[in-house]
Each structure stands twice: as C-alpha cells, then as structure tokens.
Amino acid sequence: MCGIAGIWSFSGSGEPKAIEDFTHCLSHRGPDGFGFYHEEASGLALGHRRLAILDLTERARQPMSCPQGRYFIVFNGEVFNFIELRQELQQAGQQFRTDTDTEVVLAAYRQWGQTCLERFNGMWAFAIWDSKKKELFLSRDRFGIKPLYYLHLPGRLFAFASETRAFTRLRGFSRSADEANLSLALEDVNALEGFGLTIYKGIRQLRPGHLMVVSQDGRLKERRWWSTLEHLGDVPSSYSKQVERFQELLQDACRLRMRSDVPIATALSGGLDSSSIYCMLNHTVKTSRQGLQRLPQDWQRAFVATFPGTSLDEKHYAQEVLQYTGGTATFIQPQTAPDLAQKLKEQTLQSDFIYLSPPVIWDIYAAVRQGGVKVSLDGHGVDEMLFGYHTMVADAYCWARQKGEQSLAEDMLRTFRHMLSPHQRQAEALQKGCIRWRLQMLYKRRLPRPLKALYKRLQRTRGDTWVLNPQVPPCPDEPLSALGELDWKVYVTFHYTVLPTILRGFDRASMAHGVEVRMPFMDWRLVTYVFSLPLSSKVGGGFTKRILRDAMKGLMPETIRTRRLKIGINAPMREWFLGPLRQFVLDVVNSPDFLNSAIWDGRAIRRFVHTRDQSRSWSWDDCIRLWPYLNAYILMHQKGAAL
C-alpha cells in the first residue's frame, strides 16, 4: 500500500525535480521510503512513496523493473493471491528477486498482458511503463478500492496520482474548482465517485474496473475490463447450502487478507459487519492455522471508537466481541480535543472531497498507526449488497407494495422498524423512502440523478432554496436494464454511488496515517456470489444481511449476530453543533465569502442555521444537510486551502 505518481511530458524531457515535488505530496501514504524513475528521452517520470507491508527489505523498493529492464511499475495496493500466482509464473519460467506482490504483478503482465488483471484477487491502482513500446498502462481494481486520479492536457502532458491534493504540486498546472461538479456533489455527495468525476477542473479518475493505455502521441484509450454482471453464476438451490458456501468464501477471503509481514488489526465498531470480520479471523486461525501463509504473530488487536454519553456509542457491543474471542482492544474517543474545529478543518483539507459529515474515522486510524499497526481488516462493503441501510429496506418495502406482495411488504416494514432507534422519525423516513423510490424509477438508467422533484418538495415544505440543478453524469456503460428494479438499485449503490464514496473516505483517512485497510467482504468471489443470490437470502424474516448472520452462527456472540439496530461510525454532529462547533458554524455562515457564493444560496442557509441554533433544534438530518456546504467552504476559502 503506497502512494504513486507519474508525469509524462509529451513536449519535452521534463525536470526530475517535478516528479519529486509531485510524489512527496503523498508522503503520508508511504512514510517508509520513496523512489523515482526518469526516462529523459521520452519525458516520462514515475514516483513512489512506500508503505512497507510485504518484504520489508530495500530490494522491494519502487519503481520496480523487470530483470530485462523493459518494464517499470509503480503499484498501490495488494494482490492477496500473489503466492499462488508466483508459483504458477515460476512454472512458466518467470524468475523473482523479491518476496513482494508487486513483482508478481509485473511478471504477470509480462506473461499474460492485460488479461493478467482477471487473475488478481485484491485491491490496486498501478501504472506500468513499457520503455520499448513507449506506452503507459494503468489499471484500477474491480470495485475501485484504491484510487487513481489523472490529468490530461492534450499535446502537453499526462499526469496521475493517488490523491487529488497532489495536483496542487504539479508544475504548470493551477488547480481550480469545477463548479458544476461541486454543485452536483453538494446536492448528492455520492454522485461523482463511481463515474470518474472530481470537484476539480480537468482532474478525473480512472473508473473502477477500468484500464487505460496512454500512447506516445498523447492519446488515451480507456476501457472496462470488469463487470460484475458478466460474472454472475449459479448458486445452490437450498438456503442451507447457500449459507455454507457464503461462509466458505468469507473465510477464504479473510485467510488471503491475513498475509502480511507486519502486525494486523481490526477497526471494530461492535456492529455486525466489523464484528463478523474480527470473529472470522479468530475462527480462521483456530481452525486453519496450518494453511495460513505469511501470518504475522500479532493479528488479534482491535481499535474501538467510543462516543460516551451519545446514542452513537457502541463500546459495550465491542466488549462483548472481545470477551467472546479473547482479543484485546484500544479504545478511542474521536475528536475530543478542545481545538475540534481546527482539527476538522485540517482533516477536511487533507480529505479533499465533499461528504455528509466530518471525517470522524480519522482518529481511529491515527490510533492504529500509533499502536504500531499498519494493516486493518475491516467490514466495508456488505451493507451495500445485503440491504444494510434502512433506505434500501424502504425501497424493498415500496417495491413489494407496488408488486402487490403483501407478505414481503409486511416483512420489510418489520425489518425497517427494528433498524431505527426509537427517537428517529420512522414514519417520515419510510414516506421519504417511498417518494425517492418512485422518483428513481422514473430515471432508472440515469443514476445518480439528483432527485430534483424530491428536493423541491422538501424545499417548499421547509422554505429553503439552497440547491442548484447541475448536469447529470453519463449513464453507466453496463446493461443495467437486465436487472430487476430492486437488484438494479442495490447494484448501483454498490458500484456507482454510496460505496465508492465510502471507499474514498476510508482510503483517505487510513492512508493519511500510513495504514492499509483490507476488506474481506469485497473479495470479488464473494461479491459475485452475493449478487447471484435471490432476494430472500439477502433480507427477510425481520433481518437485513440474512445470509451473513446465518453464516456467522456459532462464530460470534448471539447478541451481536441478531442485533438489528443500525448505528454505524458517525460523528455526534447534533451534540457538536450545539456545543464545540457552534461558534465555527455561525462564523462560517455569516462570513462574506459564504454569503456571496455563486454556487449556493448563502443567505437561505444562514436563515436555516439561525433558526436551528436559536431553537436548539438541530437534528441528524439537519446536520448532514448542512455539513457539505461547510465542507465546501473549507476547501474553497480557508487559509491554506488547496484550491
């Protein structure tokens, strides 16, 4: 896991110092070393910041070349099945000098060309330079777990990096906001990530499951190399066999992701997802230790975020998991410092994107690294494919009612009610869910389309006029029409909207501290299996994530396995807006730059804030509605901002 960068100057040799400045902006991603490659005749330069996870010796440094010196690679991520691939490549005559997965990736490309991607089980973003053909090959993993941003100035240069902030250090380029994309992100924070868009002019992303070839004449050719829809398969007919297969896939995904030459841990929330991963690691070591390769001695630690005195605190659930497994934990209270506003501003600047809430996960990974751990196995990805959000269950309820399936509708209603805490407005949430469902069905092939009709309805109700109506991103180049309505919604949530945005946030928060996050639920074998399952295996009987719960029976505490209340790791924003962030919020919405913005209606937002502040009536919905605008203001106007 690292930070990668590259500059290809089409009009000249380029300066070696340029790639150094560009790359060192990513030093937090790779604090363990750095390296550069510069081919003056071609104007091509590669840079790498190293986070040493596999093969801690100097021979594993990057950029790495093949023995013949034709190919050079900069690699960010992990290919977890590298041991098996290495054995296959050795039988084909390939030789190795290191014990890294990076060298395996380079050898696989030499052996199989672009089709090597289909053999990798992992997460990655990498670039390979062919010094003979004068061609640059870039690739991103199936689901976009690892980031890869690029800038193309035709006739001048092509540049890529692991983070958008790096482009503030790119010589000859002045970074500025793309107002249309920024407006879209303010209206829907999940609208950009899965479509290769950013909030900055000219800076795009290589989309998940895509590759790109850059040729010497400056042309870019991008194509999709992976579609989950093309890899769906048959599943066992009996539910018990489906559960058995799910457990086998999850255990093997954990087994592969425990390969490390440094200590590993888990960010444990006490919820079902992270608890399942932590307990499955424990079960895997107990039952299959002899089959584990490159397993570090230190593998059972947990890091737990606590929010004492708030409804978000899940400490007692995490303690149940620790008692069950015999694990040890470090408990963290995120953002308790007296300079909370300043910390949030600094973290928002480094995160460099728009989101619903402050990056509370930041402190978790800071504690992980301070505890001497570089790798965290976490529970991301399962909510988005197994109906883990109450909005997804509301969609299922609306769909069942629309189809006249009364029994299923009643089951979804019962499931929905158990997911929300008593103080949450369940009836209003369900009503909004049905409105959203009907509207989204009108624009089925155009997600993520901002739901303008719904926003306007809410604006008329509340008297607000904040939201602009930006352009809609291009449609996905996948046959989504082949999916049923519910399957389509879940597929888009996983591949295009919610999950890609979450992955971006966790990558930025963890890598800010030099911590690699591995996600067993996002093993491609498990993902394609889940998307091949019938609805009844995913949600039903009053429970979301049904097959996961049944697969974990006997492997984790029953109170956690059957827990239905959904909390998640979120900032206690209502308490913050009423307390330590109150003055910061008021200062922002009263500032001239905020009030006179050309992107949002600052005066309408100020009226909204003053009303909530004076009545002390902030709700969670109010907070997450306001934060994206505070977020954007920090990026655009704060001292030291990158824009």
Stockholm file with secondary structure:
# STOCKHOLM 1.0

chainA/1-643         MCGIAGIWSFSGSGEPKAIEDFTHCLSHRGPDGFGFYHEEASGLALGHRRLAILDLTERARQPMSCPQGRYFIVFNGEVFNFIELRQELQQAGQQFRTDTDTEVVLAAYRQWGQTCLERFNGMWAFAIWDSKKKELFLSRDRFGIKPLYYLHLPGRLFAFASETRAFTRLRGFSRSADEANLSLALEDVNALEGFGLTIYKGIRQLRPGHLMVVSQDGRLKERRWWSTLEHLGDVPSSYSKQVERFQELLQDACRLRMRSDVPIATALSGGLDSSSIYCMLNHTVKTSRQGLQRLPQDWQRAFVATFPGTSLDEKHYAQEVLQYTGGTATFIQPQTAPDLAQKLKEQTLQSDFIYLSPPVIWDIYAAVRQGGVKVSLDGHGVDEMLFGYHTMVADAYCWARQKGEQSLAEDMLRTFRHMLSPHQRQAEALQKGCIRWRLQMLYKRRLPRPLKALYKRLQRTRGDTWVLNPQVPPCPDEPLSALGELDWKVYVTFHYTVLPTILRGFDRASMAHGVEVRMPFMDWRLVTYVFSLPLSSKVGGGFTKRILRDAMKGLMPETIRTRRLKIGINAPMREWFLGPLRQFVLDVVNSPDFLNSAIWDGRAIRRFVHTRDQSRSWSWDDCIRLWPYLNAYILMHQKGAAL
#=GR chainA/1-643 SS CEEEEEEEETTSCCCHHHHHHHHHTTTTTCBTCEEEEEETTTTEEEEEEECCCSCCSGGGCSSEECTTSSEEEEEEEEETTHHHHHHHHHHTTCCCSSSCHHHHHHHHHHHHGGGGGGGCCEEEEEEEEETTTTEEEEEECTTCCSCCEEEEETTTEEEEESSGGGGGGCTTCCCCBCHHHHHHHHHCTTSSGGGTCCSBTTEEECCTTEEEEECTTSCEEEEECCCGGGGCCCCCSSHHHHHHHHHHHHHHHHHHHTCCSSCEEEECCSSHHHHHHHHHHHHHHHHHGGGCCSCCSCCCEEEEECCTTSTTCCHHHHHHHHHHHTCEEEEECTTCSTTHHHHHHHHHHHHCSCCSSCCTTHHHHHHHHHTTCCEEECCTTSTTTTTCSHHHHHHHHHHHHHHTCHHHHHHHHHHHHHHSCTTSCHHHHHHHHHHHHHHHHHTGGGCSCCCHHHHHHHHHHHTCCCCCCCCCCCCCSSCGGGSCHHHHHHHHHHHTSHHHHHHHHHHHHHHTTTCEEECGGGCHHHHHHHHHSCHHHHSBTTBSSHHHHHHTTTTSCHHHHTCCCCCCSCCCHHHHHHTTTHHHHHHHHTSHHHHTCSSSCHHHHHHHHHHHHHHTCCCHHHHHHHHHHHHHHHHHHSTTCCC
#=GC SS_cons         CEEEEEEEETTSCCCHHHHHHHHHTTTTTCBTCEEEEEETTTTEEEEEEECCCSCCSGGGCSSEECTTSSEEEEEEEEETTHHHHHHHHHHTTCCCSSSCHHHHHHHHHHHHGGGGGGGCCEEEEEEEEETTTTEEEEEECTTCCSCCEEEEETTTEEEEESSGGGGGGCTTCCCCBCHHHHHHHHHCTTSSGGGTCCSBTTEEECCTTEEEEECTTSCEEEEECCCGGGGCCCCCSSHHHHHHHHHHHHHHHHHHHTCCSSCEEEECCSSHHHHHHHHHHHHHHHHHGGGCCSCCSCCCEEEEECCTTSTTCCHHHHHHHHHHHTCEEEEECTTCSTTHHHHHHHHHHHHCSCCSSCCTTHHHHHHHHHTTCCEEECCTTSTTTTTCSHHHHHHHHHHHHHHTCHHHHHHHHHHHHHHSCTTSCHHHHHHHHHHHHHHHHHTGGGCSCCCHHHHHHHHHHHTCCCCCCCCCCCCCSSCGGGSCHHHHHHHHHHHTSHHHHHHHHHHHHHHTTTCEEECGGGCHHHHHHHHHSCHHHHSBTTBSSHHHHHHTTTTSCHHHHTCCCCCCSCCCHHHHHHTTTHHHHHHHHTSHHHHTCSSSCHHHHHHHHHHHHHHTCCCHHHHHHHHHHHHHHHHHHSTTCCC
//
